[in-house]
Each structure stands twice: as structure tokens, then as C-alpha cells.
Amino acid sequence: MSLWTPDGERPVGRAEAPGADPGPPIGPEDLRPEDLTEDERAQLAAMQAEMEQVRHQLLAAPASVVIANHAMGIYELAAIHLTAPEPRLPEAVLAIDALTALVDGLDGRLGEAEATLREALGQLRTAYLQVSKPSD
């Protein structure tokens, strides 16, 4: 049995004999607190508390701020593809199109970040034109 953590799967329970059939995959819904050690229960409780804290922070933040943060992630994705040693133009175009759809589709609703996002979009478009231009 294993427990998913942000650092990956962690085995829990009794050690399996080498070469033993582990049986069917076990998911989080199959996890019982009695199958965990005291330390693992404490770790699980800490992770649950942290997730609840993040949830409360998200609820307290205006949606426009959270959406703008995600939009900047899309900006960074496009920039990474454009500045790669061998630019991945189709991937960059998809990210630029996604950011365009977000910014244009939410016109006037992104709060203080809207001007910054529009400027970032313009920078991406300019960078795309420069990168996609054939070399002389």
C-alpha cells in the first residue's frame, strides 16, 4: 500500500516480501487510518491542515487576482518555449493563444492586473515574431 504525498508515492504498511504479488493497486479511498504509523498519521494531518489553509487563502483572495496569477503562469510557459535553445513555436503559439483568450475573454474584469497582462501579451507576440523570423 502507498500514500500519495506532494513528494510522490510513499509506501505504508507492512513490508512486502521480495517478488511477492503486491495485489491490485490501492488508491486513497482504500487508505484506513489504522494502516498508518503514528508518524504517517501526523504527516497526513499536517498535509490536510496545510491544504485547508491554502483553500482559505484562495477563498479570501479576489478571483481576479488568482486568475491573473494563473495567466502569468501561461505567460511564463510561452516565454519558456520561445527562449528554448530550439524554440518550440507550436507550443508557444498555443500558450499565447490561451493567454489571448483569457485576457480578451475577460476584458474589463481582471482588475489592476489587466494592463500588465495586456502588456505581457504584446511582449510575447513581439518575441514570437522575432523568433519565428527566418535567419538571413
N, C-alpha and C positions, 0 to 999 in steps of 0.2 A: 504494500500500500504506500502511496505517496501523498504529500501535501503540496499544493501549488503555493509558491511564495513569489514575491517580486524578483527574487534571485533565481527562480527556476524550481523544478520539482525537487522535493526533499523526501527521501524515504522515511516512513514511520512504521512503527510496529515491530514485530519480531524479525530478525534477520532470516532471509531465505537460505536454504542450503544451496551450494553452487550447483547449477544445472537443473534446479527444481523448476517446475512449471509455475510461473507466477499467477496463473489463472487469468480471468477476464480483467480488463482494465477497470480500475476503481476511480470514480470521479468524486468531486467534493460532496455530492449528495449522499455518498456512501460512507463518509467520514463520521465517526462517532467520537465524542469527547473521551470516552473511556479507552479508545485506541491510541490516544496521545499520551506522551510523557508529561509530567508536570511542566517542564521547560517548554515543550511544544504548545501546551495549552496557554501558557503565559505569552508565548510569542504570537499565537493566534489572537488572543485577546488584545494584545498591543496593536496588531495589524488592523483589527476591526475598529479599535478606537481611533487609529490614525485615519482610516477610511471615512469614519463618521465625521471627524474633524474637517477633512477635505470637503466632504459633502456640505457641511455647514458653511464653510468659506465660499463655496460656489453659490450656495443659496443667497448669501449676503451680498455677493457682487452683482452689479447690473449685468444683464445678459449681453449688452453691447460691449462691455469690457472683455468678457470671456470670449465672445465671438471674434473680437479684434485680435486677441491673443492667438486664437487658432488661425486666423487669417495671416498673421505674421509667421506662423509655422509653415503655411503654404508658400509664402514669400521666400522663406529660407530654403524650402525644398527646391523651388525653381532656381534660386541662386546657386545651390549646390550643383544642380545638373548643368547649368550654364558655365560654371567655372571649373568643372572637372577637366583633367588633363585632355581627355577626349570628350568634349561636350555631348551630352545626351539630349539632343534637341527635341525629339518627340516627347520625352519625359518632361522637359522644361515647358514645352507648349501646353501640355495637359495641366501642369500646375499653374501656369499663367492664365489659362482659360478658367480654371477653377476659381482663382482669385478674382478675375474679372466678373464672373457670375456672382460671386459673393458681394463684391463691392457695388456693382451696378444693380443687383437684385435687391440690395438693402439700402439703396440710395436715400440719404437723409435720416437713417435710423442707427448709424454706427457711432453716434456721439462724437466726442473730441478726437477719436482716433481716425475718423473718416478721411480727413485731409491727409494724414500721414499714410494711410493705406492707398489713397489715390496716387500720391507721390511715389510710393514704393512700386506700385503697378507700372507707372511711367518709366521708372528706372529699369524694371525687368524687361519691358518692351524694347527700350533702347539697347540694353545689353544683348537681348536676343538678336536684334538687327545687326549689331556689331559682330557677334559670334558666328552668325549664320552667313555673313557676307563672304563670298569666295575670296581666297587669297590671291593677290596679284602675282 
